[in-house]
């Protein structure tokens, strides 16, 4: 888990770790030079259950993920962003899937996308896009994660860069049901533009290796998404929201019910333990 000024959302993320049905886990949290006491809060909420590594200077997402991966000791690595949360059976189901299929390097879970308490849709890695998405919902064998690695110089597109190296010409799995909650805010045009520039760098750096241009570079969805960074801010904000909707499928009633039950489970745990309430929603 990487975090920067995440004190308002950290309780829900850590609660989703604490209630995992698979009990053999370690939690490594990299605090990317927060100014709101994120590191201390993590240590107080899960004393002995989380290993916190604090970066002295803000390094960005690539540097933070690289530092976290370096400190992982388990056979499998699961990612969890500090403003997201996961279902209580995510680790158990993912580990079981990889045990059943030893030739697979990773397993991706569909993610329910939410804004506050509102379900916007589902990011489903089985929808045919390449590389599979969302990145944060994957559980990967640690050796394969180390092989792919994170580029410390990338502050926004480190996840795409990692996935392109991870899954190319290798087998990966998809869980049959959602196991991850991916929280989004309002479209952030400035961040999108910074990410768009890094995506371009990643694709140029890789060139046409492994037919990348045919699989990613010629993707109309990725091309539209990257182009938004060159448009006026008001137009970009509107089109970013539309692009986000296009990438989602509608959540089925059973998925929405399960999601609400998982949220309630987290809220009950947080209240029972006397933790501070998570951020809005």
N, C-alpha and C positions, 0 to 999 in steps of 0.2 A: 504494500500500500504506500502510495506517495501522497503527501499532504503539504499544502501551503495555506496558512491562515484558514484552517478548516475546522476551528473549534465549534462552529454552529452546526455542522453536519456530521462531525466525527462520532458522536454517540450512537447514531443509527448504524453507521458503517461498522463500528466495533461490536455493537450488539449483535449484528448479523454474523459476526465471526464467533462470538461467545456461545451462540445457541446452535452451532453446527452439530448435526447428528453424528458426523465423523469426528471423534474426539482427538485423534492423533494429528494435531496441526500445530504449526508455529506461525506467529504473526510478526512480520518484519515491517516496521513503519519508518519511512524516510521523511523527515521533516525538512522541507526545502526552505530553510531560513524564515520560518514563520515569525510574525510579530504579535500573535494573539494567544500565545501559550499552548499551541497545539501539542507540542511534544510532552509537556507536563501533564496536560489533560489526558493524553493517551496512557501515560504511565499510571495515573491515578485510577482510571476506569478499569484497566486490566493489569493490575500489579502482578508481575511474574508471567503474564500471558502475552505480553507484547514486547518485542525488542525494538527500541527506538534508536535510530541513527539520525543525528541532527547535522545537516550541512551548515557550515559556518557562513557561507555566502549563497545567495540564490543562484542555483545552477540551471533551472529549467527542468522540464519533464524528462528529457533524455538522460541527463546526468543523474537525476533522482532515481529513475528506474534502474539505471546501470548500478548505482550504489546498492539498491535494494536486492537486485538479483545476485550480486556478489556475496551478500550476507545470507542468502537462503541455504538451508541445509537439507531440506526434505527431497524426496525423489520426484515429487511433483510441485509445480509452481502455479498458484492461482492468483490472478490479478484482481484487485478491488480498488477502485478509486474512492477517495475519502468522502466524496459527495454522493456516492452510490451505495447500494446494499445488495445482499444476496439472500436467496432462499435458504432455509435451514438445511435442506438436503443437497445443496449444490456440490459440496466437496465429496460427499458419499457417492452420489450418482456419477460424478465425473471420474472418480477413482475406479469405480466398478467398471465403467465403460472402457477405460484404458487397460484395466487388468484383463478384460475379456478379449481385447484386440491389441496384442503386444506390438504389432507392426505399426500401429497408429502413433503419431507423435504428439497429438493434442486433441482436445475435445472442446467444441464451442457450444454454448447454450443460447437459445433464443433469449432476448432481453426485452422486458416490458419497459417501454419508454414512458416516463411520467414527468409532468410539471406540477409540482406540489402533490396533491392527492389525485390529480386527474390523469387517467391513462390516455396517452396519445396514440398508442399503437405498439407494434412489435417489430423489433429488428431481428430478423430470422436468418441465421447463417446458412440455412438450407435453401435459400431463394435463388441460388445459382451465381451470385456475384463472386468475384475473385479479386483480392483475397477475401476470405470469409470475414464477416463483421457482425457484431462489434468486437473489437480487440479485447476489451476488458473482461468479457465473459468467458475467455478461454482458460483452460487448465492444460498445462504443457509439461512434458517430461523435462526435468531440470537440465539434463545434458543437452537437449535440443534447444532450450531457451538460451543456454550459454553459447551454443554454436551460433545462433542467430544474433544474439547480443543487441544492446541498445546503443545508439550513437549519441554520446554525451553532448555534442554540439547542437542537436535538434531539440528545440524547445516546444514544438507543437506537433510535428509529424513523425515523432519517434515511433508511434504505434504502427503506422503504415509501413515505415521502413523495416521495423522488426518483423511484421507479418510477411512481407514480400520475401524475406530471407528464410523465414520459418517454414512456410507451407509449400514453397515451390518444389514440385516433383516429389512430394511426400504425401502420405495418407493422413487425413484428419477426420474426426468424427463430429457428429452433431447430436446433442441430446434431444430427445423427443418432446420435451416440454420446457417451458421457461424456467430459469433458475437465477436470473440476475435482474436487478432493477437499475435502469440507466436514467439518471435524472438530468433534465435539461432546463435551461433558463430561456430568456428571450434571446433571439438571434444576436450574436455579437459580431458586428461587421469588422471591427478592428482585429479581433482575434482570428476571424476567418481569413482576412487578408494576409496576416502573418503566417497562418497555416498553409494557405495557398502557395505562398512563396517557397515554403519548405517542401511542400509536395512536389513542386516543379524541380527543386534541387535534387530530391530523391530520385525522381524518374529520369532526369538527365544523367545523374551519376550512374544509374544502372544501365542506361542505354536500352538496347533491344535484347538483352540477355534473356534466354529462355522464352523468347516470343512475348516479352513483356508488352511491347507496343500493341500487339494484337489482343492481349488479354486485359490490359489496363489502359494503356495510352490512348487507345481508340474507343474507350468506353464513353458513350455519349453522356452518361450520368456524371462521371468524373470530370469530363470536359466542361459540362455546364457548371458544375460546382466550382471548378477552378476559375472559370471566367467571371464568376460573380465578384471576385475581388477587384476587378477593374471597373466596375459599374459605380454610379453615384450611391452614396450610403443609403438613402431612403429606398432606392430601387433594390439595392443589394439585400437590405433587411427583409423586404417583402418576398424576394425570390429565394432567399435562404430559408425562410419559413416554408415556402412551397416545396423547395427541394427536400427539406426534412420530411415533409408529409409523403412525398413520392417514395422515399426510401422505407417507409413503414407499411406493414400490412395491418389490417384491422384486427384488434384483439377479439378473440372469441369469448362468449359469455363465461364459459368455464375458466378461461385464463384470467378474466377480470375477477371472478369470485376467488380463485386461488390467490391472486395477487393481494386482494384486500385481506384475506385471512393471514397471509404472511406479514403484511403491515401491522395488523392487530397483534400478532405474536410478538413482533419487535416492540411495539408500544407497551405491551404488558410487561415484557422483560425490563425495559428502561424504567418503568414506574416502580416495579418490584425492587429493583436494585437501587433506586433513588438517584439514578443518573440525571444529569441535566437534559431537558427536552431537546430533541433534535430541531434543526431549522424548520422554517415554515413548510408545512405539508408533511 
